[in-house]
Amino acid sequence: MADKIKIALAALLVVAGLAGFYYFADSPAIVRLGSVLAGLAAAAFVFWTTAPGKHFYVYAQESVAETRKVVWPTRKETIQTTAIVFAFVVIMALFLWAVDASLLWIVKKLIGQGE
């Protein structure tokens, strides 16, 4: 039950930050931005103290660890893959243009405009 209250409080803090953004409509943009960021930071802190917040934090840490294990392609591999994709797109565009032009020619012949 305490976690639900904390999550509701976190949601209210986000709403309060957004309300501050509109309350300070005549203030400089930095004040308005500060209001939103303060609300988000306070909400994040409150949410972090809940059980779902702690589970999310562990999940985020594990995600970062898994990201570090990924073998990213080299620059050469990336350029080669991009070139293949571009070549395929050009070939497919030419093919579709040829099909479209052929169908247009056939339709014009059928309706008698292509004479």
N, C-alpha and C positions, 0 to 999 in steps of 0.2 A: 504494500500500500504506500509505503514511503517513497518508493521509486516512482509510482504514478504521480504523486504530488510533486516530486522534483521535476519530472518530465513536463508536467503542466506549468510549473514555474518557469522552466526553460523556455517553453513556448510563449509565455506571457512576457518574458524578457525580450524575446525577438520582436514581439508586437510592440513593446514599449520603445525599443530602438527605432522601429519604423515610424511609430507615432511621433517620436522626437524629431525625426527627419521632417515631418510635415508641420510640427509645432514651431520649429525654428525656420520656417520658410523664408523669413526676412533676413536671416543670419547668413554669414558667409558659407560657402559650400563646404569648407573644412569643418565647420561646426556641425553641419548637417551630416556629413560623412562620419564624423566622430561619434555622433549619436547612434548611428546604425552600427558601427564597428563595436562600440561599447556594449550595445545590446546583444550583439552576436557573441562577443567574448564572454560576457557574463552568462549567457545561455549555454555556451559550450562548457564553461567551468561547472555549472550546475549539472548539466547532462553527464559530464565526465564522472561525477560522483555517484551515478546510478549504476546498477548492475549491467543494464544494456550498454551504457556508455563505456564501462570498463571492457565489456566484450568487444565493442567496436574498436577500442584502442588497441587491444591485442590483435584483432583482425587486421587493422591498418599496419601494425608493426610486421606481421607475418607477410602481408602483401608487399611491403617494401623489401623484405628479405628475399621473397620469390622473384621480384623484379630484378634484383641484383644477380640472380642465378641465370637469367635469360642470356643466351648467346645472340647478341645483336649482329645484324649483317654488316659487313665491311662497306666502306664507301664504294668500292668497285662493284660489289654485288648489288648494292642499292641502285647505282647508275645503270647497270646492265638490266636489272629487273624493270626499271622505269622505262628504259629504251624499248624493251620488248612490249610493254603495255602500250606505249605511244604508237609503235609500229602496228600492233593489232588494232588499235582504235582507227588509225588511218586506213588500213586495209578494209575494216568493217564499214567505215564511212563510204569508201569508194564502192564497195559491193552494194550497200543499200542505195547509194545514188544511182548505180546502174539498174538495179531492180526498179526503183521508182521511175526512172526515165523510160525504161522499157514498158512498164505498165501504163504510163502516160501516153506513150506512142501508140500502144494497142488500143487504149480507150478512144483516143482521137481518131484512129482508123475506123473503129466500130461505129462512131457517131458521125463520121463523114467530115470531120474538120481537118484531117491530115492530108488533104489532097494537094 
